[in-house]
């Protein structure tokens, strides 16, 4: 074999692994997303946008090297099962399911939440309202998110102070919220998925925990309830709505 032919053959052989690695990097990956809300919910649209932005900053662009299949299941157990099964059938590389640590619990999602909220919330609220120091703590979750307007209206009608786990309750008229910054959590989820798509095993990765918490106070609601918010509490708030 002549020297020029040998060099050409050698160069071609070296190029094959490089081309294969480039093809692997650019091959279309698939992400399934199951959101615990309706597609027109403004708060969840913002969270989804943060997730997509986080992916893009890490080099993942929807339609170029990743395909994102999203299903919106607003707390309906039948819809959750249906859409979860649909996403699994698509054979994604990874599924993002906010509010669930794995797909197993998700498939057995709270069957009674809509019934509980529509049948016992009102009388339970009335019981708390009769107490001189009555109040309501609303924990975060898809059920409370879906029925947020109902809960806020009930608290206002019964003059019941309520503390929520998510900021959007307060921007919608609730009194106080304290909880994780959900937008930041969705950005963190993008980083977690990026690591999985690059080959890390989920079982070897640490469980993510919120790193940013925020206190939000609605002074207009406090005034309507006849409450005076202590200056020290106002000073510690991340956001005050007037």
Buried (B, 14 or more C-beta within 10 A) or exposed (E): EEEEEEEEEEEEEEEEEEEEEEEEEEEEBBBBBBBBBBEEBEBBBBBBEBBBBBBBEBEBEEEEBBBBBBBBBBBBBEBBBEBBEEBEEEEBBBBBBBBBEEBEEBBEBBEEBBEBBEEEBEEEBBEBBEEEEBEBEBEBBBBBBBBBEBBBEBBBEBEBBBBBBBBBBBBBBBBBBBBBBBBBBBBBBBEBBBBBBEEEEEEEEEEEEEEEEBBBBBBEBBEEBEEEBEEEEEEEBBEBBE
